[in-house]
Amino acid sequence: MTRLLLCPIIFISTFSFGQNLNEIETRVTRFQDSLKENNIDTFFKYSLVCSGSVNITDTCNVFNDCYLLWKQKGNTFLQKFDGCKLYKPLLLDTINPLTFYITHRKKIDGEIIYSPTYIQSKHGETVTTISQTIDHTCFYEMTFFIKKRKVCKRASDFDLSFKEFDNGRKNMYFNYNSQTQLKKLIEQITQFVKQLHTDKLFEVQ
């Protein structure tokens, strides 16, 4: 069960509520810096960024939402940031995406999600492969801070979900991509955030 908590953390009181993603990133960075001043050094920043998406100036755009998770005195908290409102932090249970990352971070840090690819031909030691990318897709963007170590991960939803080419060839990396701990983390954080929204646990300050 996720619980709401008004925790004694320094909050930045002056914000700009524009829809620009850079403005939201700036707010997250300032908030994170305020936590660092209180000797908090373990963070997980997550956002879903969709290329080609159109921002509507009078409406919050879900693809600009950013979520910051952090550990404080043995507890894990999460706070949502968007272009419209200020939200209260949530106190999470011990089973959460940040804990999952800490448990599997050595593997996650080294994993790569590969673009859809198939082998077109083989001639001796010469192998010709064909890969596919698209312009408009969504990217899962994650940044991890553990003490002074920073790790960034960016994975395309297209790369993770693509199984088969139009010519019937199978994506040679689909099974590998699906079995990575990074894919499991992405599934966990996306479902986690979705459930928080479904349960309407994000309360405005």
SVG drawing of the C-alpha trace seen along z (x, -y; Angstrom):
<svg xmlns="http://www.w3.org/2000/svg" viewBox="-8 -32 43 51">
<polyline fill="none" stroke="black" stroke-width="0.4" points="0.0,0.0 1.4,-3.4 0.9,-6.0 0.7,-9.8 3.1,-11.7 3.8,-15.4 7.5,-15.0 9.8,-17.6 11.7,-18.4 12.8,-21.8 10.6,-22.7 11.3,-25.3 8.4,-27.8 8.9,-29.6 8.1,-27.6 7.3,-28.3 4.3,-26.3 5.2,-26.3 4.7,-23.2 8.3,-23.2 10.0,-20.0 13.2,-21.9 11.3,-24.0 10.1,-20.9 13.6,-19.4 14.9,-22.7 12.3,-22.4 13.3,-18.8 17.0,-19.7 16.4,-22.5 14.3,-20.2 16.9,-17.5 19.6,-20.0 17.6,-21.0 17.4,-17.3 21.2,-17.0 21.7,-19.9 20.0,-17.6 22.6,-14.8 20.3,-12.8 22.3,-11.1 20.2,-8.3 17.8,-9.3 16.0,-7.8 14.6,-10.3 12.1,-9.0 10.2,-10.5 8.4,-9.3 9.3,-11.5 7.5,-11.1 9.1,-12.6 6.6,-14.3 4.1,-14.8 2.3,-18.2 2.0,-20.3 -1.3,-22.0 -0.6,-25.2 -3.8,-25.1 -3.5,-21.4 -0.9,-19.4 0.9,-17.0 1.4,-13.6 4.5,-13.0 6.2,-15.9 5.6,-14.5 8.7,-13.7 9.0,-11.6 11.7,-11.7 12.3,-8.9 14.7,-9.2 15.8,-7.4 15.7,-9.2 16.5,-7.6 15.6,-4.1 12.4,-5.2 11.6,-5.7 9.7,-8.8 8.3,-9.7 7.2,-13.2 5.6,-14.0 6.4,-17.1 4.4,-18.5 3.7,-21.8 0.6,-22.7 0.7,-21.9 2.8,-21.2 2.3,-17.7 2.8,-16.2 5.5,-13.6 4.4,-10.0 5.9,-7.5 6.4,-4.2 6.5,-0.6 9.8,1.3 8.9,2.9 9.4,0.1 11.3,-0.8 14.2,-2.5 14.8,0.6 14.6,2.8 17.3,0.7 19.6,0.7 19.3,4.5 20.0,5.0 22.1,1.9 25.3,3.7 23.4,5.5 21.2,2.6 24.1,0.2 25.7,2.4 22.7,3.4 21.8,2.0 18.5,2.2 19.2,2.9 17.3,1.7 15.3,4.2 17.7,6.2 17.7,9.2 20.5,11.0 20.1,10.5 22.9,12.7 26.0,14.6 29.1,15.2 31.8,16.8 32.8,14.5 30.9,11.6 27.5,11.0 25.1,8.4 22.4,7.1 19.4,4.8 18.2,2.6 15.2,0.4 14.4,-2.8 11.5,-5.2 11.3,-9.0 8.2,-9.1 8.3,-6.9 8.4,-7.2 11.6,-7.0 11.9,-5.9 14.5,-8.2 16.0,-7.3 18.8,-8.9 20.2,-7.3 22.3,-9.0 23.9,-6.8 26.2,-8.9 28.4,-10.6 27.8,-8.2 25.5,-9.1 24.1,-6.7 21.7,-7.6 19.6,-5.1 17.3,-5.8 15.3,-3.1 12.9,-3.3 9.4,-1.7 9.7,-0.8 13.0,1.1 11.4,2.9 8.2,3.9 9.2,4.7 8.9,8.4 8.8,8.9 9.6,7.1 7.2,6.7 9.2,9.4 8.5,11.9 12.0,11.8 12.2,11.9 13.9,9.2 17.0,11.0 17.2,8.9 13.6,9.1 14.1,11.9 17.3,10.4 15.7,7.0 12.7,8.5 14.8,10.5 16.9,7.6 16.6,6.2 16.3,2.8 13.2,3.9 11.8,5.3 12.6,1.9 10.8,0.0 7.8,2.2 7.8,1.8 8.1,-2.0 5.5,-2.5 2.9,-0.2 3.8,-1.8 3.1,-5.3 0.0,-4.2 -1.4,-2.6 -0.7,-5.8 -2.7,-7.8 -5.5,-5.2 -5.7,-5.3 -5.6,-9.1 -2.8,-9.3 -1.1,-12.4 -2.5,-15.2 -1.9,-18.8 -0.1,-20.8"/>
</svg>
